[in-house]
Amino acid sequence: MLRLEQVNLFTRLKSQTTNNLPGYPILQDISLEVFPGDRITIVGHNGAGKTSLLRLINRLAEPTSGKMYLENQEYQQIPVIALRQQIMLVQQEAKLLGMTVREALAYPLFVRGLSKQEIQERVSYWSEQLQIPDEWLGRTEVQLSAGQRQLIAIARALVVQPKILLLDEPISALDPGKATLVINIITQLTEVSSRPFKTAVFMVNHQLDLAQEFSTRLLHLQQGQIVSNLPATEINWEELKTNLITAQNQVDENW
Ligand SMILES: Nc1ncnc2c1ncn2[C@@H]1O[C@H](COP(=O)(O)OP(=O)(O)OP(=O)(O)O)[C@@H](O)[C@H]1O
């Protein structure tokens, strides 16, 4: 479904005299293959490259070298709009861009050409699934709490029922009940086969207990490189927790 082959991402530094400064590596030699229904948790300490990897897959960043394929078609051959119709990114900072919640949920469906009735049906179906109360629908982002905004950002991605869902710390502001609800709903999306495809999900998540329940694979990034990419059943979760805490402490000491 999605394949990355030896992808590198470097910062592009510019000076007043040249555009050819080398920059420094953000992601190095990233190769991975993703299949329908995969639930991939990405872990790694701050600055390891987790967000950059999601931005690369959503094409908000262009690889410096290497190849990326969606359904065996090279990224360069896919118009960006077509790619983003299949791959939805929920960023850490949810923005509704001045829209009301109702408009924000309807907009991605409108641009995909769904009829007014289909849009209404999808918006009410997903609002109900995520337990979004009717009274929120007329609000704008300044009238929502951080957790409420996060839930709306997730809903806005789910209404589209994308092939690939990229979630950057999607449950960090949610209370435990809502976090579990979101995890369960997303898990169903990856399993239900009534649609022509099962969604594949990448989730950056520091809550390893939830990650352990959720994931089918775990991708561990360190300084822009994949240090492990294993099925969740092969992970020693206790060891991973200790490793991540140790790695984070070492980074903090170096600062
Ligand atoms: N636009 C940019 N220009 C230059 N450097 C960048 C840019 N975006 C990210 N970086 C650098 O790339 C590295 C990876 O950043 P990234 O945001 O992907 O890390 P992360 O693992 O998501 O971190 P966190 O857990 O703190 O969100 C960091 O060293 C960061 O400073």
The ligand as a Gaussian input file, in Angstrom:
#p B3LYP/6-31G(d) Opt

LIG

0 1
 N       11.225000      22.901000       9.284000
 C       12.338000      22.483000       9.890000
 N       13.524000      23.069000       9.619000
 C       14.652000      22.675000      10.221000
 N       14.711000      21.657000      11.101000
 C       13.575000      21.033000      11.400000
 C       12.324000      21.400000      10.822000
 N       11.361000      20.587000      11.326000
 C       11.987000      19.758000      12.189000
 N       13.300000      20.030000      12.234000
 C       14.313000      19.299000      13.016000
 O       14.135000      17.932000      12.670000
 C       14.312000      17.096000      13.789000
 C       13.105000      16.204000      13.956000
 O       11.964000      16.986000      14.326000
 P       10.532000      16.327000      14.509000
 O        9.568000      17.427000      14.788000
 O       10.255000      15.446000      13.357000
 O       10.768000      15.435000      15.811000
 P        9.731000      14.656000      16.716000
 O       10.288000      13.290000      16.917000
 O        8.358000      14.738000      16.151000
 O        9.813000      15.473000      18.074000
 P        8.727000      15.772000      19.244000
 O        8.536000      14.489000      20.009000
 O        9.409000      16.815000      20.065000
 O        7.456000      16.274000      18.603000
 C       14.585000      18.030000      14.976000
 O       15.974000      18.051000      15.185000
 C       14.086000      19.387000      14.499000
 O       14.853000      20.417000      15.060000

